[in-house]
């Protein structure tokens, strides 16, 4: 995914908030049962656009990247922390 932009002219553009798309993609991964073979790809994909997400989501993205190759329990804790940041940012699932 690339950064999402919109504008009326080439002189002015507005970066759109990616919180919903980031949280939607992460939720789909969780609903799929956290497939271990998809974890790295999903986190990488989220990383492509997380810079445009709510600050709370950005702040907790690192918990996901730090556990890509971690234990199952550390990954589940990171997943819970990240999911909570989505809810705190106003994402309604």
C-alpha positions as a Markdown table, in Angstrom:
| # | Residue | x | y | z |
|---|---|---|---|---|
| 1 | Unk | 0.0 | 0.0 | 0.0 |
| 2 | Unk | 1.1 | 3.5 | -0.7 |
| 3 | Unk | 0.3 | 6.6 | 1.3 |
| 4 | Unk | -3.1 | 7.9 | 0.5 |
| 5 | Unk | -3.3 | 11.5 | -0.7 |
| 6 | Unk | -6.1 | 13.7 | -2.1 |
| 7 | Unk | -6.1 | 17.3 | -3.2 |
| 8 | Unk | -7.7 | 19.8 | -5.5 |
| 9 | Unk | -4.5 | 20.7 | -7.3 |
| 10 | Unk | -0.9 | 19.7 | -7.4 |
| 11 | Unk | -0.1 | 22.6 | -5.2 |
| 12 | Unk | -2.1 | 21.4 | -2.2 |
| 13 | Unk | -2.7 | 17.9 | -1.0 |
| 14 | Unk | -3.9 | 16.5 | 2.2 |
| 15 | Unk | -2.7 | 13.2 | 3.6 |
| 16 | Unk | -5.6 | 11.1 | 4.7 |
| 17 | Unk | -5.8 | 9.4 | 8.0 |
| 18 | Unk | -4.9 | 5.7 | 7.6 |
| 19 | Unk | -6.1 | 4.6 | 11.0 |
| 20 | Unk | -9.2 | 2.8 | 9.8 |
| 21 | Unk | -7.4 | 0.9 | 7.0 |
| 22 | Unk | -4.5 | -0.1 | 9.3 |
| 23 | Unk | -6.8 | -1.3 | 12.0 |
| 24 | Unk | -9.1 | -3.1 | 9.5 |
| 25 | Unk | -6.1 | -5.0 | 8.0 |
| 26 | Unk | -4.9 | -6.0 | 11.4 |
| 27 | Unk | -8.3 | -7.1 | 12.5 |
| 28 | Unk | -8.6 | -9.3 | 9.4 |
| 29 | Unk | -5.3 | -10.9 | 10.4 |
| 30 | Unk | -6.7 | -11.6 | 13.9 |
| 31 | Unk | -10.0 | -13.0 | 12.6 |
| 32 | Unk | -8.0 | -15.3 | 10.4 |
| 33 | Unk | -6.5 | -16.9 | 13.5 |
| 34 | Unk | -3.1 | -15.1 | 13.5 |
| 35 | Unk | -1.6 | -17.3 | 10.8 |
| 36 | Unk | 2.1 | -17.4 | 11.6 |
| 37 | Unk | 3.1 | -17.4 | 7.9 |
| 38 | Unk | 1.2 | -14.2 | 7.3 |
| 39 | Unk | 2.4 | -12.2 | 10.4 |
| 40 | Unk | 5.5 | -10.6 | 8.8 |
| 41 | Unk | 3.6 | -9.7 | 5.6 |
| 42 | Unk | 0.7 | -8.1 | 7.5 |
| 43 | Unk | 3.0 | -6.1 | 9.8 |
| 44 | Unk | 5.0 | -5.0 | 6.8 |
| 45 | Unk | 1.9 | -3.9 | 4.9 |
| 46 | Unk | 0.6 | -1.9 | 7.9 |
| 47 | Unk | 4.1 | -0.3 | 8.2 |
| 48 | Unk | 3.7 | 1.1 | 4.7 |
| 49 | Unk | 0.9 | 3.4 | 5.8 |
| 50 | Unk | 1.0 | 3.6 | 9.6 |
| 51 | Unk | 2.8 | 6.9 | 9.5 |
| 52 | Unk | -0.6 | 8.5 | 8.5 |
| 53 | Unk | -2.5 | 6.8 | 11.3 |
| 54 | Unk | -3.6 | 8.2 | 14.7 |
| 55 | Unk | -0.6 | 8.8 | 17.0 |
| 56 | Unk | -1.8 | 6.1 | 19.5 |
| 57 | Unk | -1.7 | 3.5 | 16.7 |
| 58 | Unk | 1.7 | 4.7 | 15.5 |
| 59 | Unk | 3.0 | 4.5 | 19.1 |
| 60 | Unk | 2.0 | 0.9 | 19.4 |
| 61 | Unk | 3.1 | -0.3 | 16.0 |
| 62 | Unk | 6.5 | -0.9 | 17.3 |
| 63 | Unk | 5.1 | -3.6 | 19.7 |
| 64 | Unk | 4.2 | -5.6 | 16.5 |
| 65 | Unk | 7.5 | -5.1 | 14.8 |
| 66 | Unk | 9.4 | -6.1 | 17.9 |
| 67 | Unk | 7.6 | -9.4 | 18.1 |
| 68 | Unk | 7.5 | -10.5 | 14.4 |
| 69 | Unk | 9.7 | -13.5 | 15.3 |
| 70 | Unk | 9.0 | -13.6 | 19.0 |
| 71 | Unk | 7.2 | -16.2 | 21.1 |
| 72 | Unk | 3.5 | -16.8 | 20.6 |
| 73 | Unk | 2.7 | -15.2 | 24.0 |
| 74 | Unk | 4.7 | -12.1 | 23.2 |
| 75 | Unk | 3.0 | -11.8 | 19.8 |
| 76 | Unk | -0.5 | -12.2 | 21.4 |
| 77 | Unk | 0.4 | -9.5 | 24.0 |
| 78 | Unk | 1.6 | -7.2 | 21.2 |
| 79 | Unk | -1.5 | -7.9 | 19.2 |
| 80 | Unk | -3.7 | -7.0 | 22.2 |
| 81 | Unk | -1.8 | -3.8 | 22.8 |
| 82 | Unk | -2.1 | -2.8 | 19.1 |
| 83 | Unk | -5.8 | -3.7 | 19.0 |
| 84 | Unk | -6.4 | -1.6 | 22.0 |
| 85 | Unk | -4.7 | 1.4 | 20.4 |
| 86 | Unk | -7.0 | 1.0 | 17.4 |
| 87 | Unk | -10.1 | 1.2 | 19.8 |
| 88 | Unk | -8.5 | 4.1 | 21.7 |
| 89 | Unk | -8.1 | 6.0 | 18.4 |
| 90 | Unk | -11.8 | 5.7 | 17.7 |
| 91 | Unk | -11.8 | 2.7 | 15.4 |
| 92 | Unk | -15.1 | 0.9 | 15.8 |
| 93 | Unk | -14.2 | -2.4 | 14.1 |
